[in-house]
């Protein structure tokens, strides 16, 4: 048993992470960042939950770019093939659930 205090978590670099769990090939990780990630497509599905802060999630559908502002408590689901990139507005703490070894 372990309790994770997301609001207190920091890392020594953007997108630094703390592993929470690995279950049947699915990882759950807590990330801290204050910098954008990179455009990518995951190897599988991804659940991206903002635990603290705000994030502008850029994603492409049918070649067109969209942006959704995610606030604390919001969840972004990236289906297989969804190209996306997260841009935090200041510091953010994010819970990411995805296939082990995914981008």
N, C-alpha and C positions, 0 to 999 in steps of 0.2 A: 504494500500500500504506500502511496506517495501522493502528496498534494503539491501542485504547481501553482505558484502565484504569478500569473501572466504579467500583471502590471509592474512587477518588480524585476522581470527578466530583461537583461541587456546582454549584448554580445560585443566582442572586440572588433567586429567588422559587420558591415551591412549584410543582411541575410544569414547571419550566424544563427545556429539552431541548437535547440536542446531536444534530444530524442525523448518522446513520451512513451511510445509503444510501437512494437512491430508484431502484427498479428496476421498470420497466413499470407505473407507477402505484401501486406499493406502497412505503410508506416504513417505514424502520427508524430508531427514535429512542431515545436513552438519556435517561431522565427521572430527575431528583432531586426528592424531595419529603419534607416532614415534615407535610403537611396533607392531609385528604381531598380528593378531586376533587369531582365533582357527579354525580348520577344522570343517566345518558344511555344512548342507544341509538345505536350506530355505524351509519354508512351501509353498512357491509359487515362482514366478519368481522374479528376482532381476536385477536392472540396477545399475551399479557401475561406476561412472564417476570421473576420477581424475581431480580435479580442480587446484591442485598445488602440485608439487613434482613428485616422481616416486614410483611405486609399482610393486613388482613381485607378480603376481597372480598365485598361484599354484592351479591346478584343476585336477580332475581325470575323465578319460573317459575310460570305459571298463576296469577298474582296473589299468590303467596305468597313472602315474603322469606326468603332463606337467607344464611348467612355461612360462608365457607370461609377458614381461616387458611392463608395462603401463606407459606412460608419460603424462604430462599435456595435457588435451584435449582428451585422449583416454577413451573409454567406454568398459566395460566388461558386457556382458549379461549372466546371469546364468539362464538357463531354469530350470523347475521343475526337481529336482533330481540331479542337478549338485553339487557335493561335491567340495568345494573350501576353500582357505584360502589366505588372503592378507598379504604380507610382505612389508611394506614401506621401502624405502631406505632413511633413515633420516626422516624428518618431511613430512607429506602429509596431504592434505585436500581433502576430498572425498564426493561427493554427492551420496547418496544411496536412491533409490526408490524401495519400496517393500511393501508387504502386511503388514498392521498394526499388530504389535505383533510378527512379524517374528524374527527368531534368529538373 
